Amino acid sequence: MANYTMSDISQKYNVSQDTIRYYDKAGLMPFIKEMLVVVANLMIMI
């Protein structure tokens, strides 16, 4: 899996870096990372 900077993710998904930091502090990043892996795998299958 590729490594992305916070700036990359912010621009790609049109969310602020503050929002990403908030999700990280709230403990939601593991869920988001898992979701991105599932989406990436689905895109490979298409």
C-alpha positions as CSV (number, residue, x, y, z in Angstrom):
1,M,0.0,0.0,0.0
2,A,1.3,3.4,-0.9
3,N,2.2,6.0,1.7
4,Y,0.4,9.3,1.5
5,T,1.0,12.5,3.2
6,M,-1.7,14.3,5.1
7,S,-1.7,16.9,2.3
8,D,-2.2,14.2,-0.4
9,I,-5.2,12.8,1.5
10,S,-6.6,16.2,2.2
11,Q,-6.5,17.2,-1.5
12,K,-7.7,13.8,-2.8
13,Y,-10.8,13.6,-0.6
14,N,-11.4,17.4,-0.3
15,V,-11.2,17.5,3.5
16,S,-9.1,19.8,5.6
17,Q,-6.0,18.6,7.4
18,D,-7.6,19.7,10.7
19,T,-10.4,17.2,9.9
20,I,-7.9,14.4,9.4
21,R,-6.1,15.3,12.6
22,Y,-9.5,15.2,14.4
23,Y,-10.3,11.8,13.1
24,D,-6.8,10.6,14.1
25,K,-7.2,11.9,17.6
26,A,-10.7,10.4,17.9
27,G,-9.3,7.0,17.1
28,L,-11.1,6.7,13.7
29,M,-8.0,6.4,11.5
30,P,-7.6,2.6,11.9
31,F,-11.2,2.3,10.5
32,I,-10.5,4.7,7.7
33,K,-7.2,2.9,6.8
34,E,-9.1,-0.4,6.7
35,M,-11.8,1.1,4.6
36,L,-9.3,2.5,2.1
37,V,-7.7,-1.0,1.8
38,V,-11.1,-2.5,1.0
39,V,-11.8,0.2,-1.6
40,A,-8.4,-0.3,-3.2
41,N,-8.9,-4.0,-3.4
42,L,-12.3,-3.5,-5.0
43,M,-10.8,-1.2,-7.6
44,I,-8.2,-3.8,-8.4
45,M,-11.0,-6.3,-9.0
46,I,-12.9,-4.1,-11.4
